[in-house]
């Protein structure tokens, strides 16, 4: 079983990611079952600090099919992230910069617990995105040429 549950490639495309933080997440029982089954989408997920606590928004965890209505969870509810107070204060200080946000980068298993990696991100312009894409294409072409040269 792979450690990674979900990866948000869109976040690294749209933001310059500075520092990253590992946080625990508070889940209900049916949510854990859905996460184990891989029925999760974090492409629009982001964190926000409210009243000294940090919450994850936009994370879609599909409801568990066989659970009754009483035990069922909402698919897009806000979920509390578990960080130390000093880390929350550090994040709050870094978010004071204009244009900063906390996108969810990935979700993974660590010691049988679900962990969330969030990063301090600053939005990229279209120009930056095109530049990154151009660098990626050039690197791929260079690797292809090296592989072709080594085959001969």
N, C-alpha and C positions, 0 to 999 in steps of 0.2 A: 504494500500500500504506500503510495506516494505521500509525502508530507504536505504538499501544496494542495489546497482545496480550490482556491480561485485566485486569478491574477488579473489585475486591472492594467492592461497595456495602454489603454486610452489615457490614463493619468500621466504616464511618462511621456506620451506624445504631446499632451496639451500643457504640461507644466515643467518648469525647471525645478527639480526636487532637490532641496537642500538636505537638512538633517531628517533622519527617519527615527521613528519610535515604535517599540513593540508594546502592544497593549493586550490585556485580556478582554474578553467580551462576556457580558451577562446574557445567557440564553435560557429559554424555556426548554423543557424536555422534548417537545415535538420539533423545535427548531434544531436541536442537536441531531435528531434522527434525519431530518431533511439535509442537514449539512453533511452527515456521513454518506448519504445517498448522492451527494454532489448537486443538489437542486438549489443552487445559490447563484446570484448575479450581483457583482459589486462594481459594475462599470459606471454607475452614477453615484456611488457611495462617497460620502464626505463626513468629516467630523466637525463638531461645533462645541465650544465651551459655554456652559450655562450654569450660573450659580456655583462655581468652583468644581463642577463635574463636567465630564466630557461625554458626548453622545454621538453615536453613529447614525446618520440619516441616509436614506436612499438605497440601503442594502435590501435586496429582495431575496427572502428565503421562502421558497414555495411551501404552502401548508402541507402537512403530512396527511396522506389520503385516508388512512384507516383510523385516525383519531376522531373521537367524538367532538361535538360542538363545544362542550365545556372545556376540553383540554386544548383545543385548537388555538393557534397564534395568528396574529395579523401578519400578512406577508411583508409589508413595508413599515412596520412600526419602528420608532426610534429605540436604539439599544444602547445601554450604558457601557462605556469602555472603562477598563480598570487600569489606572495609572497611578503612580505615586504623586503626592501633592506637589513635590518639587518639580516633577516633570510637567504637570499641568501648568504650574506657574511659568516655567520656561517656555512652553508652547504659547501661553497667553502673551508673554513678552514678545515672542517672534511674530505673532499675528498682528501686532500693532502696525507693522509695515504695510503700506498701501499695496493692495493687490495680492496679499498672501492668503492662502487657504490651506485646508488640511484634507487632501484627497486620500482615500483608502487605496493602498498600493497592492496589497495581497492579503490573503487569509490562509492560514496553514495550521497544521497540528504540531504541538510541541509537548512532549510528555503527557499525551492523551488529553490535552486541553486545546481549545481553539484559540489561536492568537491572531491579532490583526496588526498589520504593519501600516502605519500612517506616516506621511511625510509632509514637511512644510514646503508648499509649492507656490511658485510665482508663475502666473500665466505667460505662455509663450505667444509671440505674435505669429502671424502667418509666415512671415519671412523666416523666423527661427525654425518653424516646422519644415519649411521647404529646404532650408540649409541642412537640417538633421537628416532628411530623407536623401538628399544629394550625397552626403557623407556616407550613409549606409549603402547606397548603390555603388559608389566608388570602391568601398571596402569589399563588397561582395565580388565586384569585377576583378579586383586585384587578387583576391583569394582564388578565384576561378582560374586566373592566368597562372598563378603559382602552382596550382594542382595540375594544370595541363602541362606545364613545363616539367614537373616532377614525374609525370607519367611516361615521358619519352626516354 
